[in-house]
Amino acid sequence: MLMPKRTKYRKVMKGRNRGKSGRANSLAYGNIGIKAVEHGRIDSRQIEASRIAMTRKINRQGKVWIMVFPAKPLTAKPLETRMGKGKGSVEKWVMNIKPGRICFEMGGVDEDVAREALTLAMHKLPFKTKIVTRESENEIY
């Protein structure tokens, strides 16, 4: 699972997730990728599931770039616990995703195979996404 080695603070507030992505909104490394169309929150388990689905489909040929990293801790209190007694312990690591964010990129494989692999990865994500290529990435979300 992806998680930071160390952070300045152990627990953080959830905050808001508004606006469009100002960074990582165009392909940087690969020829084809997955772009978020709506707001969401991606978990380290979902990133790993998407990565495994893609790499198995392309038979470990080509290259996959993961453009997201879960650096925000989400806490949860145990079930059937009374209110109070402080904030819960860290349950998982997430990253807020804004529309326009490129999540995964792929290169070095045929476009048809890449589309199939990215479609498998898209099914693992909890928000709407679309496949973009170098030609089509400038289209509006």
Phi and psi restraints in degrees (value plus and minus 20) as a CYANA .aco file:
   2 LEU   PHI    -101.9   -61.9
   2 LEU   PSI     115.1   155.1
   3 MET   PHI    -184.0  -144.0
   3 MET   PSI     133.5   173.5
   4 PRO   PHI     -89.4   -49.4
   4 PRO   PSI     130.9   170.9
   5 LYS   PHI     -85.4   -45.4
   5 LYS   PSI     -65.8   -25.8
   6 ARG   PHI    -173.0  -133.0
   6 ARG   PSI     133.7   173.7
   7 THR   PHI    -149.0  -109.0
   7 THR   PSI     141.0   181.0
   8 LYS   PHI     -88.1   -48.1
   8 LYS   PSI     -61.3   -21.3
   9 TYR   PHI    -143.7  -103.7
   9 TYR   PSI     122.3   162.3
  10 ARG   PHI     -92.1   -52.1
  10 ARG   PSI     -58.0   -18.0
  11 LYS   PHI    -149.4  -109.4
  11 LYS   PSI     121.1   161.1
  12 VAL   PHI    -150.0  -110.0
  12 VAL   PSI     143.2   183.2
  13 MET   PHI     -98.1   -58.1
  13 MET   PSI     135.1   175.1
  14 LYS   PHI     -85.7   -45.7
  14 LYS   PSI     -62.5   -22.5
  15 GLY   PHI      53.9    93.9
  15 GLY   PSI    -193.2  -153.2
  16 ARG   PHI    -124.9   -84.9
  16 ARG   PSI     142.0   182.0
  17 ASN   PHI    -153.0  -113.0
  17 ASN   PSI      59.7    99.7
  18 ARG   PHI    -139.9   -99.9
  18 ARG   PSI     144.8   184.8
  19 GLY   PHI      66.0   106.0
  19 GLY   PSI    -197.3  -157.3
  20 LYS   PHI    -125.5   -85.5
  20 LYS   PSI     138.9   178.9
  21 SER   PHI     -87.5   -47.5
  21 SER   PSI     106.0   146.0
  22 GLY   PHI    -112.1   -72.1
  22 GLY   PSI     -39.1     0.9
  23 ARG   PHI    -147.3  -107.3
  23 ARG   PSI     142.2   182.2
  24 ALA   PHI      32.8    72.8
  24 ALA   PSI      20.4    60.4
  25 ASN   PHI    -127.4   -87.4
  25 ASN   PSI      -6.8    33.2
  26 SER   PHI    -163.4  -123.4
  26 SER   PSI     136.7   176.7
  27 LEU   PHI     -83.3   -43.3
  27 LEU   PSI     111.4   151.4
  28 ALA   PHI    -127.9   -87.9
  28 ALA   PSI     -58.2   -18.2
  29 TYR   PHI    -137.8   -97.8
  29 TYR   PSI     -70.4   -30.4
  30 GLY   PHI    -109.5   -69.5
  30 GLY   PSI    -198.1  -158.1
  31 ASN   PHI    -116.0   -76.0
  31 ASN   PSI     -40.4    -0.4
  32 ILE   PHI    -164.5  -124.5
  32 ILE   PSI     128.7   168.7
  33 GLY   PHI    -179.6  -139.6
  33 GLY   PSI    -199.5  -159.5
  34 ILE   PHI    -130.3   -90.3
  34 ILE   PSI     107.0   147.0
  35 LYS   PHI    -135.7   -95.7
  35 LYS   PSI     114.6   154.6
  36 ALA   PHI     -91.9   -51.9
  36 ALA   PSI     120.7   160.7
  37 VAL   PHI    -127.8   -87.8
  37 VAL   PSI     -41.1    -1.1
  38 GLU   PHI    -157.4  -117.4
  38 GLU   PSI     150.6   190.6
  39 HIS   PHI     -89.6   -49.6
  39 HIS   PSI     131.9   171.9
  40 GLY   PHI    -195.4  -155.4
  40 GLY   PSI    -193.1  -153.1
  41 ARG   PHI    -158.6  -118.6
  41 ARG   PSI     102.3   142.3
  42 ILE   PHI    -125.1   -85.1
  42 ILE   PSI     116.3   156.3
  43 ASP   PHI    -118.2   -78.2
  43 ASP   PSI     136.3   176.3
  44 SER   PHI     -82.8   -42.8
  44 SER   PSI     -51.7   -11.7
  45 ARG   PHI     -88.5   -48.5
  45 ARG   PSI     -58.4   -18.4
  46 GLN   PHI     -88.8   -48.8
  46 GLN   PSI     -58.0   -18.0
  47 ILE   PHI     -81.8   -41.8
  47 ILE   PSI     -65.4   -25.4
  48 GLU   PHI     -85.6   -45.6
  48 GLU   PSI     -61.3   -21.3
  49 ALA   PHI     -83.1   -43.1
  49 ALA   PSI     -62.0   -22.0
  50 SER   PHI     -84.1   -44.1
  50 SER   PSI     -63.5   -23.5
  51 ARG   PHI     -80.9   -40.9
  51 ARG   PSI     -64.6   -24.6
  52 ILE   PHI     -84.5   -44.5
  52 ILE   PSI     -63.5   -23.5
  53 ALA   PHI     -80.4   -40.4
  53 ALA   PSI     -62.9   -22.9
  54 MET   PHI     -87.3   -47.3
  54 MET   PSI     -69.4   -29.4
  55 THR   PHI     -86.2   -46.2
  55 THR   PSI     -52.6   -12.6
  56 ARG   PHI     -89.1   -49.1
  56 ARG   PSI     -56.7   -16.7
  57 LYS   PHI     -88.0   -48.0
  57 LYS   PSI     -58.3   -18.3
  58 ILE   PHI    -110.8   -70.8
  58 ILE   PSI     -10.4    29.6
  59 ASN   PHI      32.8    72.8
  59 ASN   PSI      19.7    59.7
  60 ARG   PHI      36.0    76.0
  60 ARG   PSI       7.8    47.8
  61 GLN   PHI    -119.2   -79.2
  61 GLN   PSI     142.6   182.6
  62 GLY   PHI      50.3    90.3
  62 GLY   PSI    -181.6  -141.6
  63 LYS   PHI    -163.1  -123.1
  63 LYS   PSI     123.2   163.2
  64 VAL   PHI    -139.0   -99.0
  64 VAL   PSI     109.9   149.9
  65 TRP   PHI    -130.1   -90.1
  65 TRP   PSI     108.7   148.7
  66 ILE   PHI    -117.7   -77.7
  66 ILE   PSI      95.6   135.6
  67 MET   PHI    -119.3   -79.3
  67 MET   PSI      -9.7    30.3
  68 VAL   PHI    -145.9  -105.9
  68 VAL   PSI     129.5   169.5
  69 PHE   PHI    -161.2  -121.2
  69 PHE   PSI     104.1   144.1
  70 PRO   PHI    -100.1   -60.1
  70 PRO   PSI      79.7   119.7
  71 ALA   PHI    -131.0   -91.0
  71 ALA   PSI     -15.3    24.7
  72 LYS   PHI    -127.5   -87.5
  72 LYS   PSI     103.6   143.6
  73 PRO   PHI    -100.3   -60.3
  73 PRO   PSI     115.7   155.7
  74 LEU   PHI    -130.6   -90.6
  74 LEU   PSI     110.7   150.7
  75 THR   PHI    -123.5   -83.5
  75 THR   PSI     139.0   179.0
  76 ALA   PHI    -172.4  -132.4
  76 ALA   PSI     122.9   162.9
  77 LYS   PHI    -108.7   -68.7
  77 LYS   PSI     132.2   172.2
  78 PRO   PHI     -81.4   -41.4
  78 PRO   PSI     135.3   175.3
  79 LEU   PHI     -83.9   -43.9
  79 LEU   PSI     129.3   169.3
  80 GLU   PHI      36.8    76.8
  80 GLU   PSI      20.4    60.4
  81 THR   PHI    -129.3   -89.3
  81 THR   PSI     119.5   159.5
  82 ARG   PHI     -88.5   -48.5
  82 ARG   PSI     137.1   177.1
  83 MET   PHI     -85.6   -45.6
  83 MET   PSI     136.7   176.7
  84 GLY   PHI      71.9   111.9
  84 GLY   PSI    -182.7  -142.7
  85 LYS   PHI      42.5    82.5
  85 LYS   PSI       8.9    48.9
  86 GLY   PHI      67.1   107.1
  86 GLY   PSI     157.7   197.7
  87 LYS   PHI     -99.3   -59.3
  87 LYS   PSI     129.2   169.2
  88 GLY   PHI     -90.0   -50.0
  88 GLY   PSI     155.1   195.1
  89 SER   PHI    -103.6   -63.6
  89 SER   PSI     143.4   183.4
  90 VAL   PHI     -88.4   -48.4
  90 VAL   PSI     103.4   143.4
  91 GLU   PHI    -117.9   -77.9
  91 GLU   PSI     -63.2   -23.2
  92 LYS   PHI    -174.2  -134.2
  92 LYS   PSI     145.5   185.5
  93 TRP   PHI    -129.2   -89.2
  93 TRP   PSI     112.6   152.6
  94 VAL   PHI    -153.1  -113.1
  94 VAL   PSI     150.7   190.7
  95 MET   PHI    -157.2  -117.2
  95 MET   PSI     112.9   152.9
  96 ASN   PHI     -93.7   -53.7
  96 ASN   PSI     112.0   152.0
  97 ILE   PHI    -133.3   -93.3
  97 ILE   PSI     112.0   152.0
  98 LYS   PHI    -128.5   -88.5
  98 LYS   PSI     137.2   177.2
  99 PRO   PHI     -78.7   -38.7
  99 PRO   PSI     116.5   156.5
 100 GLY   PHI      80.4   120.4
 100 GLY   PSI     -29.1    10.9
 101 ARG   PHI     -95.6   -55.6
 101 ARG   PSI     110.9   150.9
 102 ILE   PHI    -102.5   -62.5
 102 ILE   PSI     103.3   143.3
 103 CYS   PHI    -115.5   -75.5
 103 CYS   PSI     -64.9   -24.9
 104 PHE   PHI    -155.2  -115.2
 104 PHE   PSI     127.2   167.2
 105 GLU   PHI    -149.7  -109.7
 105 GLU   PSI     134.9   174.9
 106 MET   PHI    -162.9  -122.9
 106 MET   PSI     124.0   164.0
 107 GLY   PHI    -171.1  -131.1
 107 GLY   PSI     141.3   181.3
 108 GLY   PHI      65.5   105.5
 108 GLY   PSI     -11.7    28.3
 109 VAL   PHI    -149.5  -109.5
 109 VAL   PSI     143.6   183.6
 110 ASP   PHI     -82.1   -42.1
 110 ASP   PSI     125.8   165.8
 111 GLU   PHI     -83.9   -43.9
 111 GLU   PSI     -56.6   -16.6
 112 ASP   PHI     -84.0   -44.0
 112 ASP   PSI     -65.2   -25.2
 113 VAL   PHI     -85.0   -45.0
 113 VAL   PSI     -61.1   -21.1
 114 ALA   PHI     -82.6   -42.6
 114 ALA   PSI     -61.4   -21.4
 115 ARG   PHI     -82.1   -42.1
 115 ARG   PSI     -62.8   -22.8
 116 GLU   PHI     -82.8   -42.8
 116 GLU   PSI     -64.0   -24.0
 117 ALA   PHI     -84.2   -44.2
 117 ALA   PSI     -63.0   -23.0
 118 LEU   PHI     -88.9   -48.9
 118 LEU   PSI     -51.0   -11.0
 119 THR   PHI     -85.2   -45.2
 119 THR   PSI     -60.8   -20.8
 120 LEU   PHI     -81.0   -41.0
 120 LEU   PSI     -62.1   -22.1
 121 ALA   PHI     -86.8   -46.8
 121 ALA   PSI     -56.7   -16.7
 122 MET   PHI     -82.0   -42.0
 122 MET   PSI     -53.4   -13.4
 123 HIS   PHI     -88.4   -48.4
 123 HIS   PSI     -38.4     1.6
 124 LYS   PHI    -107.0   -67.0
 124 LYS   PSI     -29.5    10.5
 125 LEU   PHI    -114.8   -74.8
 125 LEU   PSI     127.4   167.4
 126 PRO   PHI    -109.3   -69.3
 126 PRO   PSI      -8.9    31.1
 127 PHE   PHI    -159.2  -119.2
 127 PHE   PSI     143.5   183.5
 128 LYS   PHI     -92.1   -52.1
 128 LYS   PSI     118.1   158.1
 129 THR   PHI    -157.1  -117.1
 129 THR   PSI     149.3   189.3
 130 LYS   PHI    -162.5  -122.5
 130 LYS   PSI     138.2   178.2
 131 ILE   PHI    -109.4   -69.4
 131 ILE   PSI     110.3   150.3
 132 VAL   PHI    -143.0  -103.0
 132 VAL   PSI     128.7   168.7
 133 THR   PHI    -139.6   -99.6
 133 THR   PSI     157.2   197.2
 134 ARG   PHI     -79.2   -39.2
 134 ARG   PSI     -54.2   -14.2
 135 GLU   PHI     -97.2   -57.2
 135 GLU   PSI     -57.4   -17.4
 136 SER   PHI    -119.4   -79.4
 136 SER   PSI     -17.7    22.3
 137 GLU   PHI     -92.8   -52.8
 137 GLU   PSI     -37.7     2.3
 138 ASN   PHI    -105.0   -65.0
 138 ASN   PSI     -20.9    19.1
 139 GLU   PHI     -85.8   -45.8
 139 GLU   PSI     131.1   171.1
 140 ILE   PHI     -88.8   -48.8
 140 ILE   PSI     133.1   173.1
